[in-house]
Amino acid sequence: MKQYLKVSGILFAICAVAAICLGFVNEVTAPQIAAIHKAQTEAAYQQIAPGLTIGEQRDGDGAVVSYNIPLTKDGKISGYILSLTGGGYGGSFTLVAAYNTDGSVMGAKMMGNSETAGLGKKSEESWYMKMFEGLGGDKPLPKTKNDLENPDLVSGASITFGGVSKALKAGSDFVRSLGGK
């Protein structure tokens, strides 16, 4: 019994020291990680909405749209950036998308996901989101990969494609409900 208490005490001490060290490392790195995330997000905004002035963040619908940011040109609203949450094969993902006021996609970028490497991870590549550009206004967004001219591009990642398309469609509907407000 005495030996068990001794071993338990030693393990407790090791765990306590490890927890204190991890807490310290987190305290030091958390601000740097937040700054990197902010810089990556701002770079994504510039990539998907080049030449437009990015406004202040506003609340979304609480479902798919986390937040929206108006885009202006010459003082007039010309679109919105939305942060969208969707679901793929690997679970939920986050993407940012820029829309014209008619709901058509200007550009989109995957920001975080857990999709399968080599399949769903294709959604992180720039060519992937280009498939959706110009769609969502007068031209409908594809619902499945079979709605594409070349469905083989997303072969093996049908669930991811459907999730991205569904999120972009929800964003398009949200933007159309806002109009030029």
N, CA, C and O atoms as a DFTB+ gen file, in Angstrom:
724 C
 N C O
     1  1       0.825      -1.201       0.000
     2  2       0.000       0.000       0.000
     3  2       0.862       1.255       0.000
     4  3       0.573       2.225      -0.700
     5  1       1.924       1.217       0.797
     6  2       2.817       2.367       0.900
     7  2       3.474       2.663      -0.455
     8  3       3.643       3.819      -0.842
     9  1       3.834       1.602      -1.154
    10  2       4.478       1.770      -2.458
    11  2       3.518       2.411      -3.461
    12  3       3.938       3.249      -4.259
    13  1       2.228       2.029      -3.434
    14  2       1.228       2.614      -4.330
    15  2       1.086       4.110      -4.082
    16  3       0.978       4.888      -5.030
    17  1       1.084       4.515      -2.824
    18  2       0.995       5.936      -2.492
    19  2       2.216       6.699      -2.988
    20  3       2.099       7.825      -3.472
    21  1       3.387       6.082      -2.867
    22  2       4.624       6.719      -3.331
    23  2       4.582       6.913      -4.850
    24  3       4.886       7.997      -5.349
    25  1       4.206       5.861      -5.580
    26  2       4.114       5.940      -7.041
    27  2       3.042       6.950      -7.449
    28  3       3.242       7.718      -8.390
    29  1       1.916       6.955      -6.752
    30  2       0.844       7.917      -7.044
    31  2       1.321       9.343      -6.826
    32  3       1.019      10.231      -7.624
    33  1       2.058       9.562      -5.757
    34  2       2.595      10.893      -5.475
    35  2       3.559      11.355      -6.549
    36  3       3.520      12.511      -6.970
    37  1       4.422      10.458      -6.993
    38  2       5.391      10.791      -8.050
    39  2       4.652      11.117      -9.352
    40  3       4.970      12.104     -10.016
    41  1       3.675      10.294      -9.714
    42  2       2.909      10.547     -10.941
    43  2       2.136      11.863     -10.842
    44  3       2.042      12.603     -11.821
    45  1       1.586      12.153      -9.671
    46  2       0.886      13.422      -9.475
    47  2       1.841      14.601      -9.671
    48  3       1.491      15.588     -10.319
    49  1       3.038      14.494      -9.113
    50  2       4.029      15.573      -9.247
    51  2       4.422      15.765     -10.709
    52  3       4.529      16.897     -11.180
    53  1       4.634      14.672     -11.422
    54  2       4.991      14.759     -12.846
    55  2       3.861      15.426     -13.629
    56  3       4.109      16.296     -14.464
    57  1       2.627      15.019     -13.361
    58  2       1.471      15.610     -14.060
    59  2       1.331      17.095     -13.732
    60  3       1.025      17.898     -14.613
    61  1       1.550      17.457     -12.487
    62  2       1.434      18.866     -12.089
    63  2       2.483      19.715     -12.794
    64  3       2.172      20.800     -13.287
    65  1       3.723      19.232     -12.848
    66  2       4.786      19.969     -13.533
    67  2       4.471      20.079     -15.024
    68  3       4.645      21.144     -15.617
    69  1       4.011      18.988     -15.629
    70  2       3.662      19.016     -17.055
    71  2       2.522      19.993     -17.320
    72  3       2.559      20.725     -18.310
    73  1       1.515      20.019     -16.458
    74  2       0.387      20.939     -16.638
    75  2       0.831      22.390     -16.527
    76  3       0.390      23.241     -17.300
    77  1       1.702      22.669     -15.569
    78  2       2.215      24.039     -15.412
    79  2       3.022      24.445     -16.641
    80  3       2.887      25.567     -17.129
    81  1       3.857      23.544     -17.139
    82  2       4.652      23.840     -18.346
    83  2       3.759      24.072     -19.560
    84  3       3.987      25.009     -20.325
    85  1       2.753      23.235     -19.743
    86  2       1.830      23.399     -20.869
    87  2       1.045      24.703     -20.750
    88  3       0.818      25.387     -21.748
    89  1       0.637      25.042     -19.552
    90  2      -0.061      26.315     -19.340
    91  2       0.814      27.498     -19.696
    92  3       0.344      28.461     -20.304
    93  1       2.084      27.436     -19.324
    94  2       3.028      28.510     -19.652
    95  2       3.225      28.622     -21.161
    96  3       3.199      29.720     -21.717
    97  1       3.420      27.488     -21.814
    98  2       3.602      27.490     -23.272
    99  2       2.359      28.057     -23.953
   100  3       2.476      28.836     -24.898
   101  1       1.182      27.680     -23.489
   102  2      -0.056      28.210     -24.062
   103  2      -0.143      29.720     -23.867
   104  3      -0.534      30.447     -24.781
   105  1       0.216      30.183     -22.695
   106  2       0.171      31.622     -22.397
   107  2       1.096      32.408     -23.329
   108  3       0.759      33.510     -23.760
   109  1       2.248      31.841     -23.632
   110  2       3.222      32.521     -24.490
   111  2       2.804      32.462     -25.963
   112  3       2.960      33.447     -26.686
   113  1       2.279      31.327     -26.412
   114  2       1.998      31.153     -27.843
   115  2       0.615      31.607     -28.282
   116  3       0.423      31.895     -29.463
   117  1      -0.358      31.683     -27.374
   118  2      -1.735      32.027     -27.757
   119  2      -1.835      33.359     -28.501
   120  3      -2.517      33.414     -29.524
   121  1      -1.189      34.438     -28.041
   122  2      -1.281      35.702     -28.789
   123  2      -0.656      35.616     -30.189
   124  3      -1.151      36.229     -31.135
   125  1       0.420      34.862     -30.307
   126  2       1.061      34.712     -31.616
   127  2       0.176      33.909     -32.567
   128  3       0.074      34.231     -33.751
   129  1      -0.450      32.882     -32.052
   130  2      -1.354      32.072     -32.870
   131  2      -2.545      32.918     -33.316
   132  3      -2.968      32.838     -34.469
   133  1      -3.083      33.725     -32.407
   134  2      -4.215      34.600     -32.756
   135  2      -3.807      35.615     -33.826
   136  3      -4.582      35.892     -34.741
   137  1      -2.607      36.167     -33.718
   138  2      -2.133      37.137     -34.710
   139  2      -1.955      36.482     -36.078
   140  3      -2.296      37.077     -37.100
   141  1      -1.426      35.270     -36.101
   142  2      -1.257      34.542     -37.366
   143  2      -2.613      34.247     -37.986
   144  3      -2.795      34.418     -39.191
   145  1      -3.569      33.805     -37.171
   146  2      -4.917      33.510     -37.669
   147  2      -5.561      34.770     -38.248
   148  3      -6.185      34.719     -39.308
   149  1      -5.413      35.892     -37.558
   150  2      -5.984      37.158     -38.039
   151  2      -5.350      37.563     -39.371
   152  3      -6.052      37.987     -40.289
   153  1      -4.032      37.432     -39.478
   154  2      -3.341      37.782     -40.727
   155  2      -3.785      36.877     -41.874
   156  3      -3.976      37.350     -42.995
   157  1      -3.952      35.575     -41.605
   158  2      -4.403      34.643     -42.643
   159  2      -5.822      34.969     -43.085
   160  3      -6.141      34.885     -44.271
   161  1      -6.671      35.338     -42.137
   162  2      -8.054      35.679     -42.465
   163  2      -8.108      36.945     -43.304
   164  3      -8.841      37.003     -44.292
   165  1      -7.342      37.961     -42.923
   166  2      -7.324      39.207     -43.697
   167  2      -6.757      38.985     -45.096
   168  3      -7.229      39.589     -46.060
   169  1      -5.749      38.121     -45.213
   170  2      -5.195      37.793     -46.535
   171  2      -6.247      37.084     -47.388
   172  3      -6.343      37.326     -48.591
   173  1      -7.030      36.211     -46.761
   174  2      -8.098      35.517     -47.493
   175  2      -9.139      36.511     -47.986
   176  3      -9.627      36.394     -49.111
   177  1      -9.484      37.494     -47.148
   178  2     -10.443      38.520     -47.563
   179  2      -9.937      39.258     -48.799
   180  3     -10.688      39.468     -49.752
   181  1      -8.681      39.646     -48.783
   182  2      -8.101      40.371     -49.916
   183  2      -8.076      39.494     -51.173
   184  3      -8.260      39.985     -52.287
   185  1      -7.847      38.199     -50.979
   186  2      -7.791      37.276     -52.114
   187  2      -9.155      37.092     -52.765
   188  3      -9.251      37.036     -53.991
   189  1     -10.212      36.998     -51.959
   190  2     -11.532      36.699     -52.522
   191  2     -12.319      37.949     -52.908
   192  3     -13.314      37.857     -53.626
   193  1     -11.879      39.119     -52.435
   194  2     -12.581      40.371     -52.759
   195  2     -11.572      41.464     -53.091
   196  3     -11.530      42.494     -52.419
   197  1     -10.755      41.246     -54.127
   198  2      -9.721      42.232     -54.434
   199  2     -10.308      43.561     -54.925
   200  3     -11.286      43.591     -55.671
   201  1      -9.688      44.645     -54.488
   202  2     -10.097      45.965     -54.959
   203  2     -11.310      46.551     -54.262
   204  3     -11.733      47.658     -54.596
   205  1     -11.879      45.836     -53.300
   206  2     -13.051      46.339     -52.598
   207  2     -12.670      46.717     -51.166
   208  3     -11.755      46.138     -50.581
   209  1     -13.379      47.688     -50.619
   210  2     -13.136      48.113     -49.247
   211  2     -13.926      47.205     -48.310
   212  3     -15.130      47.007     -48.473
   213  1     -13.222      46.666     -47.334
   214  2     -13.821      45.722     -46.392
   215  2     -14.328      46.498     -45.185
   216  3     -13.576      47.239     -44.552
   217  1     -15.613      46.323     -44.870
   218  2     -16.255      47.037     -43.767
   219  2     -16.101      46.336     -42.430
   220  3     -15.190      45.534     -42.225
   221  1     -17.007      46.657     -41.537
   222  2     -17.005      46.098     -40.189
   223  2     -17.828      44.815     -40.121
   224  3     -18.863      44.686     -40.774
   225  1     -17.349      43.884     -39.327
   226  2     -18.015      42.593     -39.165
   227  2     -19.357      42.750     -38.454
   228  3     -19.481      43.473     -37.466
   229  1     -20.363      42.043     -38.993
   230  2     -21.706      42.019     -38.403
   231  2     -22.138      40.571     -38.202
   232  3     -21.562      39.659     -38.794
   233  1     -23.144      40.365     -37.373
   234  2     -23.627      39.010     -37.093
   235  2     -24.254      38.378     -38.330
   236  3     -24.795      39.064     -39.197
   237  1     -24.168      37.052     -38.387
   238  2     -24.801      36.294     -39.459
   239  2     -26.159      35.784     -39.026
   240  3     -26.837      36.409     -38.211
   241  1     -26.550      34.648     -39.573
   242  2     -27.866      34.094     -39.244
   243  2     -27.821      33.120     -38.068
   244  3     -28.858      32.643     -37.608
   245  1     -26.618      32.830     -37.590
   246  2     -26.489      31.913     -36.461
   247  2     -26.521      30.453     -36.857
   248  3     -26.262      29.589     -36.020
   249  1     -26.829      30.153     -38.098
   250  2     -26.874      28.763     -38.557
   251  2     -25.632      28.481     -39.399
   252  3     -24.629      27.995     -38.876
   253  1     -25.690      28.776     -40.675
   254  2     -24.559      28.552     -41.576
   255  2     -23.649      29.778     -41.627
   256  3     -22.428      29.640     -41.702
   257  1     -24.231      30.963     -41.586
   258  2     -23.476      32.207     -41.703
   259  2     -23.082      32.694     -40.303
   260  3     -23.931      33.127     -39.524
   261  1     -21.792      32.618     -40.000
   262  2     -21.304      33.055     -38.689
   263  2     -21.294      34.575     -38.589
   264  3     -21.724      35.148     -37.588
   265  1     -20.798      35.215     -39.640
   266  2     -20.787      36.674     -39.681
   267  2     -20.754      37.143     -41.123
   268  3     -20.463      36.368     -42.035
   269  1     -21.059      38.436     -41.322
   270  2     -20.975      39.024     -42.653
   271  2     -20.268      40.360     -42.551
   272  3     -20.332      41.044     -41.529
   273  1     -19.597      40.714     -43.626
   274  2     -18.857      41.966     -43.703
   275  2     -19.237      42.629     -45.026
   276  3     -19.054      42.035     -46.088
   277  1     -19.765      43.855     -44.975
   278  2     -20.093      44.524     -46.235
   279  2     -18.834      44.922     -47.002
   280  3     -17.815      45.291     -46.418
   281  1     -18.938      44.838     -48.314
   282  2     -17.876      45.262     -49.224
   283  2     -18.366      46.487     -49.976
   284  3     -19.481      46.491     -50.499
   285  1     -17.552      47.514     -50.033
   286  2     -17.967      48.728     -50.729
   287  2     -16.962      49.116     -51.796
   288  3     -15.779      48.781     -51.741
   289  1     -17.492      49.837     -52.766
   290  2     -16.667      50.434     -53.810
   291  2     -17.262      51.809     -54.068
   292  3     -18.447      51.935     -54.379
   293  1     -16.444      52.822     -53.940
   294  2     -16.882      54.211     -54.091
   295  2     -18.036      54.537     -53.135
   296  3     -18.959      55.267     -53.497
   297  1     -17.977      53.992     -51.913
   298  2     -18.974      54.283     -50.892
   299  2     -20.291      53.539     -51.023
   300  3     -21.191      53.734     -50.207
   301  1     -20.419      52.694     -52.031
   302  2     -21.654      51.946     -52.258
   303  2     -21.412      50.456     -52.002
   304  3     -20.395      49.903     -52.420
   305  1     -22.357      49.817     -51.312
   306  2     -22.212      48.377     -51.049
   307  2     -22.274      47.613     -52.362
   308  3     -23.223      47.735     -53.136
   309  1     -21.224      46.817     -52.587
   310  2     -21.190      46.035     -53.824
   311  2     -21.156      44.538     -53.549
   312  3     -21.143      43.734     -54.481
   313  1     -21.142      44.161     -52.274
   314  2     -21.142      42.749     -51.935
   315  2     -20.900      42.522     -50.459
   316  3     -20.926      43.448     -49.648
   317  1     -20.665      41.258     -50.135
   318  2     -20.456      40.864     -48.738
   319  2     -19.446      39.732     -48.668
   320  3     -19.348      38.906     -49.575
   321  1     -18.701      39.710     -47.578
   322  2     -17.894      38.545     -47.225
   323  2     -18.649      37.829     -46.116
   324  3     -19.109      38.454     -45.160
   325  1     -18.772      36.521     -46.250
   326  2     -19.438      35.719     -45.230
   327  2     -18.489      34.655     -44.711
   328  3     -17.687      34.102     -45.463
   329  1     -18.587      34.374     -43.423
   330  2     -17.926      33.208     -42.848
   331  2     -18.993      32.127     -42.770
   332  3     -20.026      32.305     -42.124
   333  1     -18.735      31.009     -43.432
   334  2     -19.722      29.934     -43.543
   335  2     -19.233      28.663     -42.852
   336  3     -18.046      28.341     -42.882
   337  1     -20.154      27.963     -42.240
   338  2     -19.854      26.679     -41.621
   339  2     -20.650      25.618     -42.360
   340  3     -21.853      25.762     -42.579
   341  1     -19.974      24.569     -42.735
   342  2     -20.636      23.478     -43.442
   343  2     -20.150      22.145     -42.916
   344  3     -19.340      22.086     -41.991
   345  1     -20.645      21.084     -43.507
   346  2     -20.256      19.745     -43.089
   347  2     -19.757      18.929     -44.252
   348  3     -20.367      18.913     -45.322
   349  1     -18.647      18.252     -44.044
   350  2     -18.078      17.370     -45.053
   351  2     -17.880      15.983     -44.482
   352  3     -18.408      15.663     -43.417
   353  1     -17.134      15.169     -45.175
   354  2     -16.879      13.788     -44.735
   355  2     -16.134      13.755     -43.406
   356  3     -16.406      12.903     -42.559
   357  1     -15.188      14.686     -43.222
   358  2     -14.372      14.708     -42.006
   359  2     -14.977      15.499     -40.874
   360  3     -14.332      15.669     -39.840
   361  1     -16.189      15.988     -41.029
   362  2     -16.828      16.796     -39.993
   363  2     -17.081      18.205     -40.492
   364  3     -17.168      18.446     -41.697
   365  1     -17.198      19.133     -39.554
   366  2     -17.520      20.505     -39.960
   367  2     -16.290      21.216     -40.522
   368  3     -15.152      20.868     -40.208
   369  1     -16.547      22.209     -41.353
   370  2     -15.484      23.030     -41.920
   371  2     -15.931      24.484     -41.916
   372  3     -17.113      24.790     -41.761
   373  1     -14.959      25.370     -42.088
   374  2     -15.220      26.798     -42.161
   375  2     -14.623      27.328     -43.452
   376  3     -13.497      26.986     -43.814
   377  1     -15.380      28.160     -44.139
   378  2     -14.846      28.830     -45.318
   379  2     -15.334      30.260     -45.329
   380  3     -16.362      30.588     -44.736
   381  1     -14.581      31.110     -46.015
   382  2     -15.021      32.491     -46.223
   383  2     -15.320      32.643     -47.703
   384  3     -14.617      32.094     -48.552
   385  1     -16.366      33.392     -48.002
   386  2     -16.774      33.593     -49.391
   387  2     -17.204      35.034     -49.578
   388  3     -17.826      35.633     -48.700
   389  1     -16.864      35.578     -50.733
   390  2     -17.298      36.925     -51.111
   391  2     -18.390      36.783     -52.156
   392  3     -18.289      35.975     -53.079
   393  1     -19.445      37.592     -51.993
   394  2     -20.599      37.551     -52.890
   395  2     -20.894      38.950     -53.413
   396  3     -20.683      39.947     -52.722
   397  1     -21.382      39.003     -54.639
   398  2     -21.985      40.224     -55.151
   399  2     -23.363      40.350     -54.504
   400  3     -23.868      39.376     -53.945
   401  1     -23.975      41.521     -54.569
   402  2     -25.278      41.717     -53.919
   403  2     -26.382      40.854     -54.531
   404  3     -27.422      40.658     -53.901
   405  1     -26.181      40.337     -55.742
   406  2     -27.183      39.453     -56.345
   407  2     -27.041      38.009     -55.858
   408  3     -27.823      37.142     -56.249
   409  1     -26.040      37.748     -55.000
   410  2     -25.835      36.410     -54.461
   411  2     -24.854      35.562     -55.231
   412  3     -24.637      34.402     -54.880
   413  1     -24.252      36.114     -56.279
   414  2     -23.267      35.337     -57.040
   415  2     -21.914      35.362     -56.317
   416  3     -21.518      36.372     -55.733
   417  1     -21.231      34.238     -56.374
   418  2     -19.953      34.062     -55.686
   419  2     -18.844      34.798     -56.440
   420  3     -18.629      34.570     -57.631
   421  1     -18.145      35.683     -55.726
   422  2     -16.958      36.345     -56.291
   423  2     -15.729      35.467     -56.097
   424  3     -14.885      35.352     -56.985
   425  1     -15.642      34.857     -54.935
   426  2     -14.503      34.013     -54.596
   427  2     -14.757      33.354     -53.246
   428  3     -15.587      33.813     -52.462
   429  1     -14.034      32.279     -52.990
   430  2     -14.183      31.567     -51.720
   431  2     -12.863      30.921     -51.363
   432  3     -12.040      30.626     -52.229
   433  1     -12.677      30.707     -50.067
   434  2     -11.456      30.070     -49.587
   435  2     -11.774      29.224     -48.363
   436  3     -12.419      29.688     -47.422
   437  1     -11.317      27.982     -48.387
   438  2     -11.470      27.082     -47.248
   439  2     -10.501      27.537     -46.163
   440  3      -9.314      27.738     -46.422
   441  1     -11.019      27.698     -44.945
   442  2     -10.181      28.187     -43.854
   443  2      -9.806      27.088     -42.859
   444  3      -8.723      27.136     -42.275
   445  1     -10.656      26.127     -42.661
   446  2     -10.345      25.057     -41.726
   447  2     -11.232      23.856     -41.958
   448  3     -12.449      23.987     -42.085
   449  1     -10.611      22.665     -42.013
   450  2     -11.388      21.447     -42.230
   451  2     -10.621      20.230     -41.749
   452  3      -9.434      20.307     -41.430
   453  1     -11.310      19.121     -41.702
   454  2     -10.718      17.831     -41.313
   455  2     -10.978      16.803     -42.395
   456  3     -11.201      15.628     -42.102
   457  1     -10.952      17.231     -43.622
   458  2     -11.284      16.329     -44.731
   459  2     -10.129      15.367     -45.029
   460  3      -9.000      15.570     -44.581
   461  1     -10.430      14.339     -45.778
   462  2      -9.467      13.303     -46.110
   463  2      -8.379      13.838     -47.035
   464  3      -8.667      14.487     -48.041
   465  1      -7.130      13.558     -46.681
   466  2      -5.997      13.998     -47.499
   467  2      -6.108      13.402     -48.900
   468  3      -6.408      12.219     -49.059
   469  1      -5.864      14.231     -49.909
   470  2      -5.898      13.781     -51.299
   471  2      -7.289      13.752     -51.901
   472  3      -7.428      13.664     -53.121
   473  1      -8.324      13.825     -51.073
   474  2      -9.695      13.813     -51.587
   475  2     -10.379      15.117     -51.195
   476  3     -10.373      16.080     -51.961
   477  1     -10.963      15.147     -50.015
   478  2     -11.648      16.347     -49.542
   479  2     -10.719      17.534     -49.325
   480  3     -11.155      18.684     -49.375
   481  1      -9.446      17.259     -49.087
   482  2      -8.471      18.338     -48.894
   483  2      -8.261      19.148     -50.178
   484  3      -7.682      20.234     -50.144
   485  1      -8.737      18.610     -51.313
   486  2      -8.658      19.364     -52.569
   487  2      -9.399      20.696     -52.440
   488  3      -9.106      21.653     -53.158
   489  1     -10.358      20.744     -51.519
   490  2     -11.161      21.963     -51.339
   491  2     -10.322      23.144     -50.861
   492  3     -10.770      24.288     -50.933
   493  1      -9.115      22.883     -50.374
   494  2      -8.214      23.956     -49.944
   495  2      -7.479      24.598     -51.119
   496  3      -6.919      25.685     -50.981
   497  1      -7.478      23.937     -52.264
   498  2      -6.731      24.440     -53.420
   499  2      -7.553      25.496     -54.154
   500  3      -8.781      25.414     -54.201
   501  1      -6.875      26.480     -54.724
   502  2      -7.563      27.623     -55.346
   503  2      -8.458      27.209     -56.518
   504  3      -9.530      27.788     -56.696
   505  1      -8.049      26.229     -57.315
   506  2      -8.855      25.821     -58.476
   507  2     -10.213      25.270     -58.042
   508  3     -11.196      25.385     -58.774
   509  1     -10.266      24.679     -56.866
   510  2     -11.493      24.048     -56.388
   511  2     -12.594      25.083     -56.225
   512  3     -13.709      24.884     -56.706
   513  1     -12.294      26.174     -55.557
   514  2     -13.309      27.196     -55.301
   515  2     -13.638      28.001     -56.561
   516  3     -14.695      28.628     -56.634
   517  1     -12.753      27.990     -57.541
   518  2     -13.034      28.692     -58.804
   519  2     -14.222      28.063     -59.542
   520  3     -14.856      28.712     -60.374
   521  1     -14.521      26.785     -59.230
   522  2     -15.668      26.120     -59.859
   523  2     -16.976      26.819     -59.506
   524  3     -17.960      26.703     -60.237
   525  1     -16.992      27.545     -58.386
   526  2     -18.217      28.174     -57.904
   527  2     -18.329      29.650     -58.285
   528  3     -19.396      30.246     -58.137
   529  1     -17.246      30.241     -58.770
   530  2     -17.244      31.675     -59.068
   531  2     -18.252      32.005     -60.164
   532  3     -18.334      31.315     -61.181
   533  1     -19.020      33.075     -59.938
   534  2     -20.031      33.521     -60.896
   535  2     -21.367      32.809     -60.750
   536  3     -22.343      33.173     -61.406
   537  1     -21.412      31.804     -59.898
   538  2     -22.655      31.053     -59.703
   539  2     -23.359      31.533     -58.433
   540  3     -22.735      32.115     -57.546
   541  1     -24.645      31.284     -58.361
   542  2     -25.410      31.638     -57.175
   543  2     -26.331      32.827     -57.379
   544  3     -27.264      33.019     -56.599
   545  1     -26.096      33.623     -58.396
   546  2     -26.993      34.726     -58.716
   547  2     -28.051      34.215     -59.676
   548  3     -29.009      33.559     -59.267
   549  1     -27.872      34.520     -60.963
   550  2     -28.783      34.025     -61.992
   551  2     -28.516      32.563     -62.338
   552  3     -29.414      31.848     -62.783
   553  1     -27.281      32.128     -62.130
   554  2     -26.895      30.750     -62.432
   555  2     -26.851      29.950     -61.133
   556  3     -26.162      30.351     -60.195
   557  1     -27.563      28.840     -61.055
   558  2     -27.608      28.079     -59.806
   559  2     -26.262      27.428     -59.474
   560  3     -25.494      27.056     -60.361
   561  1     -26.004      27.303     -58.176
   562  2     -24.829      26.573     -57.715
   563  2     -25.071      25.087     -57.925
   564  3     -26.207      24.630     -57.798
   565  1     -24.029      24.317     -58.245
   566  2     -24.216      22.874     -58.425
   567  2     -24.585      22.216     -57.100
   568  3     -24.020      22.542     -56.056
   569  1     -25.531      21.293     -57.151
   570  2     -25.943      20.575     -55.938
   571  2     -25.102      19.329     -55.716
   572  3     -24.805      18.957     -54.581
   573  1     -24.725      18.690     -56.817
   574  2     -23.883      17.496     -56.744
   575  2     -22.768      17.635     -57.766
   576  3     -22.794      18.527     -58.614
   577  1     -21.796      16.749     -57.675
   578  2     -20.687      16.797     -58.629
   579  2     -21.156      16.511     -60.058
   580  3     -20.493      16.903     -61.017
   581  1     -22.290      15.833     -60.201
   582  2     -22.813      15.534     -61.535
   583  2     -23.331      16.781     -62.249
   584  3     -23.563      16.748     -63.457
   585  1     -23.513      17.880     -61.514
   586  2     -23.924      19.137     -62.125
   587  2     -22.745      19.889     -62.738
   588  3     -22.934      20.935     -63.359
   589  1     -21.533      19.364     -62.569
   590  2     -20.328      19.997     -63.104
   591  2     -20.053      19.501     -64.515
   592  3     -20.473      18.412     -64.906
   593  1     -19.327      20.339     -65.277
   594  2     -18.902      19.914     -66.618
   595  2     -17.926      18.752     -66.513
   596  3     -17.958      17.835     -67.334
   597  1     -17.055      18.787     -65.503
   598  2     -16.068      17.738     -65.314
   599  2     -16.169      17.197     -63.881
   600  3     -15.412      17.624     -63.008
   601  1     -17.091      16.269     -63.634
   602  2     -17.279      15.756     -62.273
   603  2     -16.086      14.973     -61.735
   604  3     -15.974      14.766     -60.527
   605  1     -15.193      14.538     -62.625
   606  2     -14.020      13.784     -62.181
   607  2     -13.080      14.634     -61.325
   608  3     -12.268      14.092     -60.575
   609  1     -13.183      15.955     -61.431
   610  2     -12.329      16.833     -60.621
   611  2     -12.521      16.600     -59.131
   612  3     -11.573      16.721     -58.355
   613  1     -13.726      16.271     -58.733
   614  2     -14.022      16.077     -57.310
   615  2     -14.323      14.613     -56.994
   616  3     -14.936      14.305     -55.972
   617  1     -13.892      13.721     -57.870
   618  2     -14.128      12.296     -57.677
   619  2     -13.533      11.841     -56.349
   620  3     -12.399      12.181     -56.012
   621  1     -14.318      11.067     -55.602
   622  2     -13.865      10.555     -54.315
   623  2     -14.138      11.508     -53.165
   624  3     -13.891      11.172     -52.007
   625  1     -14.647      12.694     -53.475
   626  2     -14.915      13.687     -52.427
   627  2     -16.312      14.277     -52.594
   628  3     -16.510      15.482     -52.438
   629  1     -17.260      13.432     -52.908
   630  2     -18.630      13.893     -53.161
   631  2     -19.262      14.557     -51.948
   632  3     -19.985      15.543     -52.084
   633  1     -18.992      14.020     -50.763
   634  2     -19.601      14.572     -49.552
   635  2     -19.031      15.963     -49.270
   636  3     -19.774      16.877     -48.910
   637  1     -17.740      16.123     -49.431
   638  2     -17.113      17.436     -49.239
   639  2     -17.667      18.422     -50.242
   640  3     -18.030      19.540     -49.876
   641  1     -17.739      18.024     -51.516
   642  2     -18.257      18.914     -52.549
   643  2     -19.686      19.334     -52.236
   644  3     -20.027      20.512     -52.338
   645  1     -20.513      18.381     -51.858
   646  2     -21.898      18.695     -51.516
   647  2     -21.998      19.647     -50.336
   648  3     -22.841      20.544     -50.327
   649  1     -21.135      19.454     -49.335
   650  2     -21.130      20.337     -48.171
   651  2     -20.709      21.752     -48.508
   652  3     -21.296      22.718     -48.023
   653  1     -19.677      21.869     -49.351
   654  2     -19.214      23.193     -49.780
   655  2     -20.301      23.885     -50.591
   656  3     -20.600      25.059     -50.373
   657  1     -20.885      23.152     -51.521
   658  2     -21.933      23.724     -52.373
   659  2     -23.138      24.159     -51.540
   660  3     -23.711      25.223     -51.776
   661  1     -23.516      23.340     -50.575
   662  2     -24.665      23.662     -49.722
   663  2     -24.377      24.916     -48.881
   664  3     -25.248      25.772     -48.731
   665  1     -23.170      25.024     -48.340
   666  2     -22.799      26.205     -47.552
   667  2     -22.791      27.458     -48.424
   668  3     -23.290      28.507     -48.017
   669  1     -22.219      27.345     -49.631
   670  2     -22.194      28.499     -50.542
   671  2     -23.604      28.903     -50.969
   672  3     -23.887      30.089     -51.134
   673  1     -24.481      27.925     -51.145
   674  2     -25.879      28.219     -51.500
   675  2     -26.565      28.960     -50.356
   676  3     -27.286      29.929     -50.590
   677  1     -26.345      28.509     -49.118
   678  2     -26.929      29.196     -47.965
   679  2     -26.396      30.627     -47.873
   680  3     -27.135      31.549     -47.530
   681  1     -25.121      30.802     -48.177
   682  2     -24.541      32.142     -48.187
   683  2     -25.150      33.011     -49.268
   684  3     -25.420      34.190     -49.042
   685  1     -25.367      32.441     -50.433
   686  2     -25.975      33.171     -51.539
   687  2     -27.386      33.623     -51.164
   688  3     -27.767      34.765     -51.424
   689  1     -28.144      32.742     -50.564
   690  2     -29.504      33.087     -50.124
   691  2     -29.467      34.190     -49.068
   692  3     -30.297      35.098     -49.091
   693  1     -28.514      34.116     -48.150
   694  2     -28.376      35.120     -47.098
   695  2     -28.070      36.494     -47.712
   696  3     -28.660      37.500     -47.318
   697  1     -27.158      36.525     -48.664
   698  2     -26.783      37.782     -49.315
   699  2     -27.964      38.362     -50.092
   700  3     -28.205      39.568     -50.050
   701  1     -28.689      37.513     -50.792
   702  2     -29.863      38.011     -51.532
   703  2     -30.887      38.607     -50.579
   704  3     -31.573      39.571     -50.920
   705  1     -30.991      38.032     -49.378
   706  2     -31.940      38.604     -48.400
   707  2     -31.477      39.964     -47.894
   708  3     -32.295      40.785     -47.480
   709  1     -30.162      40.208     -47.924
   710  2     -29.631      41.513     -47.513
   711  2     -29.729      42.550     -48.623
   712  3     -29.994      43.725     -48.373
   713  1     -29.511      42.097     -49.847
   714  2     -29.479      43.012     -50.985
   715  2     -28.367      44.015     -50.829
   716  3     -27.254      43.631     -50.469
   717  1     -28.610      45.247     -51.075
   718  2     -27.591      46.292     -50.978
   719  2     -27.660      47.058     -49.681
   720  3     -27.182      48.190     -49.604
   721  1     -28.261      46.448     -48.634
   722  2     -28.400      47.141     -47.351
   723  2     -27.086      47.279     -46.634
   724  3     -27.035      47.841     -45.540
